[in-house]
Amino acid sequence: MPTVLQQRGDLCTAKGQFTNTHWSVVLAAGQCGTAQSAQALEVLCRTYWHPLYAYVRRRGYAEHDAQDLTQEFFARLLEK
């Protein structure tokens, strides 16, 4: 079975578009306190940051506000 980082290439997509969810990466991210969990969280954040940012921009927010909102989304997600 490929590691989370090996799956990373499968998650990439054109900027601003959501990719198919790789549930194995999501499940690995949920295993708190493991090295694989940290890698999976990094993969998810890198994969979904730009599509979420692009979505917020399309909703009419300025560049700086969209960046802040996207970062806040991930901060709240990681808190939980």
PDB file with SEQRES, HELIX, SHEET and CRYST1 records, atoms N, CA, C and O in Angstrom:
SEQRES   1 A   80  MET PRO THR VAL LEU GLN GLN ARG GLY ASP LEU CYS THR          
SEQRES   2 A   80  ALA LYS GLY GLN PHE THR ASN THR HIS TRP SER VAL VAL          
SEQRES   3 A   80  LEU ALA ALA GLY GLN CYS GLY THR ALA GLN SER ALA GLN          
SEQRES   4 A   80  ALA LEU GLU VAL LEU CYS ARG THR TYR TRP HIS PRO LEU          
SEQRES   5 A   80  TYR ALA TYR VAL ARG ARG ARG GLY TYR ALA GLU HIS ASP          
SEQRES   6 A   80  ALA GLN ASP LEU THR GLN GLU PHE PHE ALA ARG LEU LEU          
SEQRES   7 A   80  GLU LYS                                                      
HELIX    1 AA1 VAL A    4  LEU A   11  1                                   8    
HELIX    2 AA2 TRP A   23  ALA A   29  1                                   7    
HELIX    3 AA3 ALA A   35  ARG A   58  1                                  24    
HELIX    4 AA4 GLU A   63  GLU A   79  1                                  17    
CRYST1    1.000    1.000    1.000  90.00  90.00  90.00 P 1           1          
ATOM      1  N   MET A   1       0.849  -1.181   0.000  1.00  0.00           N  
ATOM      2  CA  MET A   1       0.000   0.000   0.000  1.00  0.00           C  
ATOM      3  C   MET A   1       0.890   1.238   0.000  1.00  0.00           C  
ATOM      4  O   MET A   1       1.819   1.320   0.804  1.00  0.00           O  
ATOM      5  N   PRO A   2       0.629   2.208  -0.885  1.00  0.00           N  
ATOM      6  CA  PRO A   2       1.478   3.394  -0.940  1.00  0.00           C  
ATOM      7  C   PRO A   2       1.310   4.249   0.304  1.00  0.00           C  
ATOM      8  O   PRO A   2       0.248   4.280   0.925  1.00  0.00           O  
ATOM      9  N   THR A   3       2.390   4.945   0.652  1.00  0.00           N  
ATOM     10  CA  THR A   3       2.316   5.845   1.793  1.00  0.00           C  
ATOM     11  C   THR A   3       1.503   7.073   1.407  1.00  0.00           C  
ATOM     12  O   THR A   3       1.185   7.284   0.236  1.00  0.00           O  
ATOM     13  N   VAL A   4       1.174   7.873   2.406  1.00  0.00           N  
ATOM     14  CA  VAL A   4       0.393   9.089   2.167  1.00  0.00           C  
ATOM     15  C   VAL A   4       1.119   9.997   1.193  1.00  0.00           C  
ATOM     16  O   VAL A   4       0.499  10.552   0.286  1.00  0.00           O  
ATOM     17  N   LEU A   5       2.430  10.157   1.366  1.00  0.00           N  
ATOM     18  CA  LEU A   5       3.163  11.054   0.485  1.00  0.00           C  
ATOM     19  C   LEU A   5       3.243  10.525  -0.942  1.00  0.00           C  
ATOM     20  O   LEU A   5       3.296  11.314  -1.886  1.00  0.00           O  
ATOM     21  N   GLN A   6       3.252   9.210  -1.117  1.00  0.00           N  
ATOM     22  CA  GLN A   6       3.245   8.655  -2.459  1.00  0.00           C  
ATOM     23  C   GLN A   6       1.899   8.909  -3.128  1.00  0.00           C  
ATOM     24  O   GLN A   6       1.834   9.055  -4.348  1.00  0.00           O  
ATOM     25  N   GLN A   7       0.833   8.964  -2.350  1.00  0.00           N  
ATOM     26  CA  GLN A   7      -0.490   9.225  -2.909  1.00  0.00           C  
ATOM     27  C   GLN A   7      -0.661  10.691  -3.272  1.00  0.00           C  
ATOM     28  O   GLN A   7      -1.578  11.045  -4.014  1.00  0.00           O  
ATOM     29  N   ARG A   8       0.200  11.529  -2.764  1.00  0.00           N  
ATOM     30  CA  ARG A   8       0.089  12.970  -2.945  1.00  0.00           C  
ATOM     31  C   ARG A   8      -0.084  13.356  -4.405  1.00  0.00           C  
ATOM     32  O   ARG A   8      -0.898  14.226  -4.714  1.00  0.00           O  
ATOM     33  N   GLY A   9       0.652  12.738  -5.301  1.00  0.00           N  
ATOM     34  CA  GLY A   9       0.541  13.059  -6.715  1.00  0.00           C  
ATOM     35  C   GLY A   9      -0.845  12.786  -7.267  1.00  0.00           C  
ATOM     36  O   GLY A   9      -1.304  13.483  -8.172  1.00  0.00           O  
ATOM     37  N   ASP A  10      -1.520  11.769  -6.724  1.00  0.00           N  
ATOM     38  CA  ASP A  10      -2.865  11.436  -7.168  1.00  0.00           C  
ATOM     39  C   ASP A  10      -3.874  12.514  -6.789  1.00  0.00           C  
ATOM     40  O   ASP A  10      -4.935  12.618  -7.405  1.00  0.00           O  
ATOM     41  N   LEU A  11      -3.545  13.323  -5.767  1.00  0.00           N  
ATOM     42  CA  LEU A  11      -4.478  14.313  -5.276  1.00  0.00           C  
ATOM     43  C   LEU A  11      -4.406  15.625  -6.051  1.00  0.00           C  
ATOM     44  O   LEU A  11      -5.320  16.445  -5.970  1.00  0.00           O  
ATOM     45  N   CYS A  12      -3.337  15.822  -6.790  1.00  0.00           N  
ATOM     46  CA  CYS A  12      -3.158  17.089  -7.486  1.00  0.00           C  
ATOM     47  C   CYS A  12      -4.185  17.252  -8.598  1.00  0.00           C  
ATOM     48  O   CYS A  12      -4.588  16.286  -9.246  1.00  0.00           O  
ATOM     49  N   THR A  13      -4.593  18.491  -8.799  1.00  0.00           N  
ATOM     50  CA  THR A  13      -5.563  18.809  -9.831  1.00  0.00           C  
ATOM     51  C   THR A  13      -5.296  20.218 -10.324  1.00  0.00           C  
ATOM     52  O   THR A  13      -4.444  20.919  -9.778  1.00  0.00           O  
ATOM     53  N   ALA A  14      -6.011  20.635 -11.342  1.00  0.00           N  
ATOM     54  CA  ALA A  14      -5.851  21.994 -11.834  1.00  0.00           C  
ATOM     55  C   ALA A  14      -6.223  22.975 -10.735  1.00  0.00           C  
ATOM     56  O   ALA A  14      -7.114  22.706  -9.930  1.00  0.00           O  
ATOM     57  N   LYS A  15      -5.549  24.098 -10.704  1.00  0.00           N  
ATOM     58  CA  LYS A  15      -5.820  25.094  -9.662  1.00  0.00           C  
ATOM     59  C   LYS A  15      -7.281  25.508  -9.681  1.00  0.00           C  
ATOM     60  O   LYS A  15      -7.884  25.729 -10.731  1.00  0.00           O  
ATOM     61  N   GLY A  16      -7.819  25.602  -8.484  1.00  0.00           N  
ATOM     62  CA  GLY A  16      -9.186  26.078  -8.356  1.00  0.00           C  
ATOM     63  C   GLY A  16     -10.250  25.015  -8.526  1.00  0.00           C  
ATOM     64  O   GLY A  16     -11.442  25.319  -8.474  1.00  0.00           O  
ATOM     65  N   GLN A  17      -9.844  23.782  -8.727  1.00  0.00           N  
ATOM     66  CA  GLN A  17     -10.814  22.701  -8.885  1.00  0.00           C  
ATOM     67  C   GLN A  17     -10.615  21.681  -7.772  1.00  0.00           C  
ATOM     68  O   GLN A  17      -9.489  21.365  -7.389  1.00  0.00           O  
ATOM     69  N   PHE A  18     -11.727  21.176  -7.264  1.00  0.00           N  
ATOM     70  CA  PHE A  18     -11.633  20.141  -6.242  1.00  0.00           C  
ATOM     71  C   PHE A  18     -11.312  18.805  -6.890  1.00  0.00           C  
ATOM     72  O   PHE A  18     -11.761  18.511  -7.998  1.00  0.00           O  
ATOM     73  N   THR A  19     -10.539  18.015  -6.194  1.00  0.00           N  
ATOM     74  CA  THR A  19     -10.152  16.691  -6.666  1.00  0.00           C  
ATOM     75  C   THR A  19     -11.029  15.648  -5.981  1.00  0.00           C  
ATOM     76  O   THR A  19     -11.736  15.957  -5.021  1.00  0.00           O  
ATOM     77  N   ASN A  20     -10.982  14.441  -6.465  1.00  0.00           N  
ATOM     78  CA  ASN A  20     -11.688  13.348  -5.780  1.00  0.00           C  
ATOM     79  C   ASN A  20     -11.050  13.143  -4.415  1.00  0.00           C  
ATOM     80  O   ASN A  20      -9.835  13.264  -4.261  1.00  0.00           O  
ATOM     81  N   THR A  21     -11.867  12.838  -3.446  1.00  0.00           N  
ATOM     82  CA  THR A  21     -11.367  12.612  -2.098  1.00  0.00           C  
ATOM     83  C   THR A  21     -10.758  11.231  -1.985  1.00  0.00           C  
ATOM     84  O   THR A  21     -11.364  10.238  -2.387  1.00  0.00           O  
ATOM     85  N   HIS A  22      -9.565  11.174  -1.440  1.00  0.00           N  
ATOM     86  CA  HIS A  22      -8.903   9.902  -1.156  1.00  0.00           C  
ATOM     87  C   HIS A  22      -9.128   9.623   0.326  1.00  0.00           C  
ATOM     88  O   HIS A  22      -8.440  10.168   1.188  1.00  0.00           O  
ATOM     89  N   TRP A  23     -10.089   8.780   0.599  1.00  0.00           N  
ATOM     90  CA  TRP A  23     -10.498   8.548   1.980  1.00  0.00           C  
ATOM     91  C   TRP A  23      -9.419   7.903   2.808  1.00  0.00           C  
ATOM     92  O   TRP A  23      -9.423   8.034   4.032  1.00  0.00           O  
ATOM     93  N   SER A  24      -8.497   7.212   2.180  1.00  0.00           N  
ATOM     94  CA  SER A  24      -7.386   6.632   2.945  1.00  0.00           C  
ATOM     95  C   SER A  24      -6.529   7.743   3.556  1.00  0.00           C  
ATOM     96  O   SER A  24      -5.992   7.581   4.652  1.00  0.00           O  
ATOM     97  N   VAL A  25      -6.401   8.869   2.850  1.00  0.00           N  
ATOM     98  CA  VAL A  25      -5.636  10.001   3.367  1.00  0.00           C  
ATOM     99  C   VAL A  25      -6.414  10.661   4.506  1.00  0.00           C  
ATOM    100  O   VAL A  25      -5.828  11.043   5.519  1.00  0.00           O  
ATOM    101  N   VAL A  26      -7.726  10.796   4.345  1.00  0.00           N  
ATOM    102  CA  VAL A  26      -8.571  11.384   5.394  1.00  0.00           C  
ATOM    103  C   VAL A  26      -8.509  10.518   6.653  1.00  0.00           C  
ATOM    104  O   VAL A  26      -8.368  11.041   7.759  1.00  0.00           O  
ATOM    105  N   LEU A  27      -8.612   9.220   6.494  1.00  0.00           N  
ATOM    106  CA  LEU A  27      -8.547   8.314   7.649  1.00  0.00           C  
ATOM    107  C   LEU A  27      -7.187   8.378   8.323  1.00  0.00           C  
ATOM    108  O   LEU A  27      -7.099   8.350   9.551  1.00  0.00           O  
ATOM    109  N   ALA A  28      -6.126   8.463   7.530  1.00  0.00           N  
ATOM    110  CA  ALA A  28      -4.779   8.568   8.101  1.00  0.00           C  
ATOM    111  C   ALA A  28      -4.634   9.875   8.876  1.00  0.00           C  
ATOM    112  O   ALA A  28      -3.978   9.903   9.917  1.00  0.00           O  
ATOM    113  N   ALA A  29      -5.230  10.944   8.390  1.00  0.00           N  
ATOM    114  CA  ALA A  29      -5.165  12.231   9.085  1.00  0.00           C  
ATOM    115  C   ALA A  29      -5.863  12.164  10.436  1.00  0.00           C  
ATOM    116  O   ALA A  29      -5.493  12.884  11.363  1.00  0.00           O  
ATOM    117  N   GLY A  30      -6.853  11.318  10.550  1.00  0.00           N  
ATOM    118  CA  GLY A  30      -7.600  11.187  11.797  1.00  0.00           C  
ATOM    119  C   GLY A  30      -6.901  10.373  12.869  1.00  0.00           C  
ATOM    120  O   GLY A  30      -7.377  10.310  14.003  1.00  0.00           O  
ATOM    121  N   GLN A  31      -5.785   9.753  12.533  1.00  0.00           N  
ATOM    122  CA  GLN A  31      -5.032   8.960  13.509  1.00  0.00           C  
ATOM    123  C   GLN A  31      -4.063   9.876  14.244  1.00  0.00           C  
ATOM    124  O   GLN A  31      -2.871   9.913  13.940  1.00  0.00           O  
ATOM    125  N   CYS A  32      -4.586  10.607  15.206  1.00  0.00           N  
ATOM    126  CA  CYS A  32      -3.832  11.649  15.912  1.00  0.00           C  
ATOM    127  C   CYS A  32      -2.536  11.123  16.506  1.00  0.00           C  
ATOM    128  O   CYS A  32      -2.472  10.005  17.017  1.00  0.00           O  
ATOM    129  N   GLY A  33      -1.513  11.951  16.426  1.00  0.00           N  
ATOM    130  CA  GLY A  33      -0.255  11.653  17.091  1.00  0.00           C  
ATOM    131  C   GLY A  33       0.696  10.757  16.347  1.00  0.00           C  
ATOM    132  O   GLY A  33       1.745  10.402  16.886  1.00  0.00           O  
ATOM    133  N   THR A  34       0.372  10.375  15.124  1.00  0.00           N  
ATOM    134  CA  THR A  34       1.279   9.512  14.363  1.00  0.00           C  
ATOM    135  C   THR A  34       1.974  10.329  13.278  1.00  0.00           C  
ATOM    136  O   THR A  34       1.484  11.379  12.863  1.00  0.00           O  
ATOM    137  N   ALA A  35       3.113   9.834  12.832  1.00  0.00           N  
ATOM    138  CA  ALA A  35       3.836  10.499  11.746  1.00  0.00           C  
ATOM    139  C   ALA A  35       2.994  10.492  10.476  1.00  0.00           C  
ATOM    140  O   ALA A  35       2.989  11.461   9.717  1.00  0.00           O  
ATOM    141  N   GLN A  36       2.286   9.396  10.255  1.00  0.00           N  
ATOM    142  CA  GLN A  36       1.444   9.301   9.062  1.00  0.00           C  
ATOM    143  C   GLN A  36       0.296  10.308   9.140  1.00  0.00           C  
ATOM    144  O   GLN A  36      -0.129  10.840   8.115  1.00  0.00           O  
ATOM    145  N   SER A  37      -0.202  10.567  10.330  1.00  0.00           N  
ATOM    146  CA  SER A  37      -1.267  11.547  10.512  1.00  0.00           C  
ATOM    147  C   SER A  37      -0.786  12.941  10.122  1.00  0.00           C  
ATOM    148  O   SER A  37      -1.489  13.668   9.420  1.00  0.00           O  
ATOM    149  N   ALA A  38       0.390  13.310  10.567  1.00  0.00           N  
ATOM    150  CA  ALA A  38       0.944  14.630  10.234  1.00  0.00           C  
ATOM    151  C   ALA A  38       1.154  14.766   8.733  1.00  0.00           C  
ATOM    152  O   ALA A  38       0.862  15.815   8.158  1.00  0.00           O  
ATOM    153  N   GLN A  39       1.656  13.716   8.096  1.00  0.00           N  
ATOM    154  CA  GLN A  39       1.849  13.742   6.642  1.00  0.00           C  
ATOM    155  C   GLN A  39       0.516  13.860   5.924  1.00  0.00           C  
ATOM    156  O   GLN A  39       0.395  14.610   4.956  1.00  0.00           O  
ATOM    157  N   ALA A  40      -0.476  13.133   6.387  1.00  0.00           N  
ATOM    158  CA  ALA A  40      -1.791  13.163   5.755  1.00  0.00           C  
ATOM    159  C   ALA A  40      -2.427  14.539   5.889  1.00  0.00           C  
ATOM    160  O   ALA A  40      -3.032  15.033   4.938  1.00  0.00           O  
ATOM    161  N   LEU A  41      -2.301  15.162   7.053  1.00  0.00           N  
ATOM    162  CA  LEU A  41      -2.835  16.511   7.236  1.00  0.00           C  
ATOM    163  C   LEU A  41      -2.166  17.498   6.285  1.00  0.00           C  
ATOM    164  O   LEU A  41      -2.824  18.364   5.709  1.00  0.00           O  
ATOM    165  N   GLU A  42      -0.861  17.359   6.128  1.00  0.00           N  
ATOM    166  CA  GLU A  42      -0.144  18.232   5.194  1.00  0.00           C  
ATOM    167  C   GLU A  42      -0.661  18.038   3.772  1.00  0.00           C  
ATOM    168  O   GLU A  42      -0.882  19.006   3.044  1.00  0.00           O  
ATOM    169  N   VAL A  43      -0.848  16.786   3.387  1.00  0.00           N  
ATOM    170  CA  VAL A  43      -1.356  16.495   2.041  1.00  0.00           C  
ATOM    171  C   VAL A  43      -2.739  17.105   1.849  1.00  0.00           C  
ATOM    172  O   VAL A  43      -3.006  17.727   0.821  1.00  0.00           O  
ATOM    173  N   LEU A  44      -3.614  16.932   2.824  1.00  0.00           N  
ATOM    174  CA  LEU A  44      -4.970  17.483   2.702  1.00  0.00           C  
ATOM    175  C   LEU A  44      -4.956  19.001   2.626  1.00  0.00           C  
ATOM    176  O   LEU A  44      -5.659  19.586   1.802  1.00  0.00           O  
ATOM    177  N   CYS A  45      -4.167  19.643   3.473  1.00  0.00           N  
ATOM    178  CA  CYS A  45      -4.103  21.111   3.450  1.00  0.00           C  
ATOM    179  C   CYS A  45      -3.539  21.623   2.134  1.00  0.00           C  
ATOM    180  O   CYS A  45      -4.065  22.576   1.560  1.00  0.00           O  
ATOM    181  N   ARG A  46      -2.482  21.003   1.656  1.00  0.00           N  
ATOM    182  CA  ARG A  46      -1.889  21.431   0.376  1.00  0.00           C  
ATOM    183  C   ARG A  46      -2.846  21.176  -0.790  1.00  0.00           C  
ATOM    184  O   ARG A  46      -2.918  21.972  -1.726  1.00  0.00           O  
ATOM    185  N   THR A  47      -3.560  20.091  -0.728  1.00  0.00           N  
ATOM    186  CA  THR A  47      -4.465  19.717  -1.815  1.00  0.00           C  
ATOM    187  C   THR A  47      -5.669  20.635  -1.891  1.00  0.00           C  
ATOM    188  O   THR A  47      -6.086  21.038  -2.977  1.00  0.00           O  
ATOM    189  N   TYR A  48      -6.225  20.964  -0.740  1.00  0.00           N  
ATOM    190  CA  TYR A  48      -7.501  21.689  -0.730  1.00  0.00           C  
ATOM    191  C   TYR A  48      -7.388  23.184  -0.484  1.00  0.00           C  
ATOM    192  O   TYR A  48      -8.389  23.892  -0.591  1.00  0.00           O  
ATOM    193  N   TRP A  49      -6.185  23.699  -0.154  1.00  0.00           N  
ATOM    194  CA  TRP A  49      -6.073  25.126   0.118  1.00  0.00           C  
ATOM    195  C   TRP A  49      -6.490  25.955  -1.098  1.00  0.00           C  
ATOM    196  O   TRP A  49      -7.360  26.819  -0.988  1.00  0.00           O  
ATOM    197  N   HIS A  50      -5.894  25.706  -2.225  1.00  0.00           N  
ATOM    198  CA  HIS A  50      -6.178  26.546  -3.396  1.00  0.00           C  
ATOM    199  C   HIS A  50      -7.616  26.401  -3.899  1.00  0.00           C  
ATOM    200  O   HIS A  50      -8.240  27.420  -4.196  1.00  0.00           O  
ATOM    201  N   PRO A  51      -8.171  25.209  -4.010  1.00  0.00           N  
ATOM    202  CA  PRO A  51      -9.577  25.122  -4.429  1.00  0.00           C  
ATOM    203  C   PRO A  51     -10.522  25.862  -3.480  1.00  0.00           C  
ATOM    204  O   PRO A  51     -11.467  26.507  -3.933  1.00  0.00           O  
ATOM    205  N   LEU A  52     -10.277  25.776  -2.166  1.00  0.00           N  
ATOM    206  CA  LEU A  52     -11.117  26.513  -1.219  1.00  0.00           C  
ATOM    207  C   LEU A  52     -10.933  28.018  -1.391  1.00  0.00           C  
ATOM    208  O   LEU A  52     -11.907  28.770  -1.375  1.00  0.00           O  
ATOM    209  N   TYR A  53      -9.699  28.451  -1.552  1.00  0.00           N  
ATOM    210  CA  TYR A  53      -9.403  29.866  -1.777  1.00  0.00           C  
ATOM    211  C   TYR A  53     -10.105  30.359  -3.056  1.00  0.00           C  
ATOM    212  O   TYR A  53     -10.715  31.428  -3.059  1.00  0.00           O  
ATOM    213  N   ALA A  54     -10.015  29.583  -4.121  1.00  0.00           N  
ATOM    214  CA  ALA A  54     -10.650  29.967  -5.390  1.00  0.00           C  
ATOM    215  C   ALA A  54     -12.167  30.059  -5.227  1.00  0.00           C  
ATOM    216  O   ALA A  54     -12.800  30.955  -5.787  1.00  0.00           O  
ATOM    217  N   TYR A  55     -12.742  29.147  -4.471  1.00  0.00           N  
ATOM    218  CA  TYR A  55     -14.178  29.183  -4.213  1.00  0.00           C  
ATOM    219  C   TYR A  55     -14.562  30.485  -3.499  1.00  0.00           C  
ATOM    220  O   TYR A  55     -15.530  31.146  -3.875  1.00  0.00           O  
ATOM    221  N   VAL A  56     -13.797  30.840  -2.470  1.00  0.00           N  
ATOM    222  CA  VAL A  56     -14.080  32.068  -1.723  1.00  0.00           C  
ATOM    223  C   VAL A  56     -13.934  33.292  -2.626  1.00  0.00           C  
ATOM    224  O   VAL A  56     -14.739  34.220  -2.544  1.00  0.00           O  
ATOM    225  N   ARG A  57     -12.923  33.302  -3.478  1.00  0.00           N  
ATOM    226  CA  ARG A  57     -12.735  34.420  -4.421  1.00  0.00           C  
ATOM    227  C   ARG A  57     -13.922  34.532  -5.371  1.00  0.00           C  
ATOM    228  O   ARG A  57     -14.393  35.632  -5.659  1.00  0.00           O  
ATOM    229  N   ARG A  58     -14.400  33.394  -5.854  1.00  0.00           N  
ATOM    230  CA  ARG A  58     -15.562  33.415  -6.763  1.00  0.00           C  
ATOM    231  C   ARG A  58     -16.812  33.934  -6.063  1.00  0.00           C  
ATOM    232  O   ARG A  58     -17.740  34.410  -6.716  1.00  0.00           O  
ATOM    233  N   ARG A  59     -16.838  33.845  -4.745  1.00  0.00           N  
ATOM    234  CA  ARG A  59     -17.972  34.359  -3.971  1.00  0.00           C  
ATOM    235  C   ARG A  59     -17.879  35.873  -3.799  1.00  0.00           C  
ATOM    236  O   ARG A  59     -18.758  36.480  -3.186  1.00  0.00           O  
ATOM    237  N   GLY A  60     -16.821  36.490  -4.335  1.00  0.00           N  
ATOM    238  CA  GLY A  60     -16.715  37.944  -4.345  1.00  0.00           C  
ATOM    239  C   GLY A  60     -15.786  38.566  -3.322  1.00  0.00           C  
ATOM    240  O   GLY A  60     -15.723  39.792  -3.226  1.00  0.00           O  
ATOM    241  N   TYR A  61     -15.065  37.764  -2.556  1.00  0.00           N  
ATOM    242  CA  TYR A  61     -14.163  38.313  -1.555  1.00  0.00           C  
ATOM    243  C   TYR A  61     -12.855  38.772  -2.202  1.00  0.00           C  
ATOM    244  O   TYR A  61     -12.378  38.172  -3.165  1.00  0.00           O  
ATOM    245  N   ALA A  62     -12.286  39.850  -1.649  1.00  0.00           N  
ATOM    246  CA  ALA A  62     -10.992  40.350  -2.118  1.00  0.00           C  
ATOM    247  C   ALA A  62      -9.908  39.321  -1.816  1.00  0.00           C  
ATOM    248  O   ALA A  62     -10.086  38.448  -0.966  1.00  0.00           O  
ATOM    249  N   GLU A  63      -8.789  39.430  -2.518  1.00  0.00           N  
ATOM    250  CA  GLU A  63      -7.698  38.461  -2.391  1.00  0.00           C  
ATOM    251  C   GLU A  63      -7.267  38.264  -0.936  1.00  0.00           C  
ATOM    252  O   GLU A  63      -7.192  37.132  -0.457  1.00  0.00           O  
ATOM    253  N   HIS A  64      -6.989  39.350  -0.244  1.00  0.00           N  
ATOM    254  CA  HIS A  64      -6.511  39.259   1.137  1.00  0.00           C  
ATOM    255  C   HIS A  64      -7.572  38.639   2.053  1.00  0.00           C  
ATOM    256  O   HIS A  64      -7.255  37.805   2.900  1.00  0.00           O  
ATOM    257  N   ASP A  65      -8.823  39.048   1.878  1.00  0.00           N  
ATOM    258  CA  ASP A  65      -9.903  38.494   2.702  1.00  0.00           C  
ATOM    259  C   ASP A  65     -10.094  37.006   2.420  1.00  0.00           C  
ATOM    260  O   ASP A  65     -10.322  36.220   3.339  1.00  0.00           O  
ATOM    261  N   ALA A  66     -10.000  36.626   1.157  1.00  0.00           N  
ATOM    262  CA  ALA A  66     -10.147  35.216   0.786  1.00  0.00           C  
ATOM    263  C   ALA A  66      -9.023  34.374   1.395  1.00  0.00           C  
ATOM    264  O   ALA A  66      -9.260  33.252   1.842  1.00  0.00           O  
ATOM    265  N   GLN A  67      -7.814  34.909   1.411  1.00  0.00           N  
ATOM    266  CA  GLN A  67      -6.699  34.190   2.042  1.00  0.00           C  
ATOM    267  C   GLN A  67      -6.966  34.001   3.529  1.00  0.00           C  
ATOM    268  O   GLN A  67      -6.781  32.911   4.070  1.00  0.00           O  
ATOM    269  N   ASP A  68      -7.404  35.078   4.186  1.00  0.00           N  
ATOM    270  CA  ASP A  68      -7.695  34.998   5.622  1.00  0.00           C  
ATOM    271  C   ASP A  68      -8.801  33.985   5.915  1.00  0.00           C  
ATOM    272  O   ASP A  68      -8.686  33.192   6.849  1.00  0.00           O  
ATOM    273  N   LEU A  69      -9.863  34.012   5.124  1.00  0.00           N  
ATOM    274  CA  LEU A  69     -10.979  33.092   5.342  1.00  0.00           C  
ATOM    275  C   LEU A  69     -10.562  31.639   5.120  1.00  0.00           C  
ATOM    276  O   LEU A  69     -10.984  30.746   5.855  1.00  0.00           O  
ATOM    277  N   THR A  70      -9.744  31.412   4.117  1.00  0.00           N  
ATOM    278  CA  THR A  70      -9.271  30.058   3.833  1.00  0.00           C  
ATOM    279  C   THR A  70      -8.389  29.556   4.968  1.00  0.00           C  
ATOM    280  O   THR A  70      -8.530  28.417   5.413  1.00  0.00           O  
ATOM    281  N   GLN A  71      -7.479  30.408   5.435  1.00  0.00           N  
ATOM    282  CA  GLN A  71      -6.615  30.027   6.551  1.00  0.00           C  
ATOM    283  C   GLN A  71      -7.448  29.766   7.805  1.00  0.00           C  
ATOM    284  O   GLN A  71      -7.176  28.824   8.549  1.00  0.00           O  
ATOM    285  N   GLU A  72      -8.457  30.598   8.037  1.00  0.00           N  
ATOM    286  CA  GLU A  72      -9.310  30.412   9.208  1.00  0.00           C  
ATOM    287  C   GLU A  72     -10.067  29.086   9.136  1.00  0.00           C  
ATOM    288  O   GLU A  72     -10.240  28.412  10.151  1.00  0.00           O  
ATOM    289  N   PHE A  73     -10.515  28.716   7.942  1.00  0.00           N  
ATOM    290  CA  PHE A  73     -11.194  27.435   7.763  1.00  0.00           C  
ATOM    291  C   PHE A  73     -10.284  26.295   8.214  1.00  0.00           C  
ATOM    292  O   PHE A  73     -10.705  25.421   8.971  1.00  0.00           O  
ATOM    293  N   PHE A  74      -9.028  26.306   7.744  1.00  0.00           N  
ATOM    294  CA  PHE A  74      -8.120  25.237   8.104  1.00  0.00           C  
ATOM    295  C   PHE A  74      -7.750  25.287   9.585  1.00  0.00           C  
ATOM    296  O   PHE A  74      -7.599  24.241  10.217  1.00  0.00           O  
ATOM    297  N   ALA A  75      -7.604  26.466  10.137  1.00  0.00           N  
ATOM    298  CA  ALA A  75      -7.305  26.581  11.569  1.00  0.00           C  
ATOM    299  C   ALA A  75      -8.422  25.963  12.407  1.00  0.00           C  
ATOM    300  O   ALA A  75      -8.161  25.234  13.364  1.00  0.00           O  
ATOM    301  N   ARG A  76      -9.659  26.259  12.040  1.00  0.00           N  
ATOM    302  CA  ARG A  76     -10.794  25.689  12.772  1.00  0.00           C  
ATOM    303  C   ARG A  76     -10.882  24.178  12.584  1.00  0.00           C  
ATOM    304  O   ARG A  76     -11.186  23.438  13.520  1.00  0.00           O  
ATOM    305  N   LEU A  77     -10.615  23.741  11.376  1.00  0.00           N  
ATOM    306  CA  LEU A  77     -10.632  22.304  11.098  1.00  0.00           C  
ATOM    307  C   LEU A  77      -9.588  21.581  11.943  1.00  0.00           C  
ATOM    308  O   LEU A  77      -9.877  20.531  12.516  1.00  0.00           O  
ATOM    309  N   LEU A  78      -8.402  22.123  12.025  1.00  0.00           N  
ATOM    310  CA  LEU A  78      -7.321  21.478  12.762  1.00  0.00           C  
ATOM    311  C   LEU A  78      -7.538  21.546  14.274  1.00  0.00           C  
ATOM    312  O   LEU A  78      -7.046  20.691  15.011  1.00  0.00           O  
ATOM    313  N   GLU A  79      -8.270  22.556  14.736  1.00  0.00           N  
ATOM    314  CA  GLU A  79      -8.600  22.640  16.156  1.00  0.00           C  
ATOM    315  C   GLU A  79      -9.437  21.443  16.598  1.00  0.00           C  
ATOM    316  O   GLU A  79      -9.290  20.937  17.710  1.00  0.00           O  
ATOM    317  N   LYS A  80     -10.315  21.006  15.706  1.00  0.00           N  
ATOM    318  CA  LYS A  80     -11.262  19.949  16.033  1.00  0.00           C  
ATOM    319  C   LYS A  80     -10.663  18.633  15.670  1.00  0.00           C  
ATOM    320  O   LYS A  80     -11.294  17.594  15.861  1.00  0.00           O  
TER     321      LYS A  80                                                      
END                                                                             
